[in-house]
Amino acid sequence: MMKTILLLAFTVFVSCAPAANTDKTPVRHTNKTLLGELVDELNMAMKDFPKETEEKQVFLKDLQMNVMGHKEHEVFFCQAEQELKTKVSGLSGAEFDHFRFDKKLMRNLNMYNKHHKTCKPADEDLDKIPLRAFLKNLLTSVKSAFSQVK
């Protein structure tokens, strides 16, 4: 009888206690983590990407990389993701493997953009640059954002 009462009291006590650390659970992917992984993935993509020949070049919009603060990085990353999705992700070939939707580079870029929701479309009249130059600009911007995140 005493065991039953103790068991019942313990059950009530445990069920009434708030779940520990519910609003303090760490986010799996912080900005610093996502940006760090993006740096790694972009470095790998640049290393694996062959030199483009004149007839096989892929051109993307030359997105504006002015002096960038936090908000400008967010807009730039969103526009870069849109450009890569529309112009590169669907291309076949091993050199374009990093840019498929299910690969880490595109997943992390998408996850970063989902957290910030500051996307606005890039101007249609922007100049076009080769994919390699686009990736260099994106890598520079990601490194800059990574160094600014606390």
Secondary structure, 3 states (H helix, E strand, C coil): CHHHHHHHHHHHHHHHCCCCCCCCCCCCCCHHHHHHHHHHHHHHHHHHCCCCCHHHCCEEECCCCCCCCHHHHHHHHHHHHHHHHHHCCCCCCHHHHHHCCCCHHHHHHHHHHHHHCCCCCCCCCCCEEEHHHHHHHHHHHHHHHHHHCC
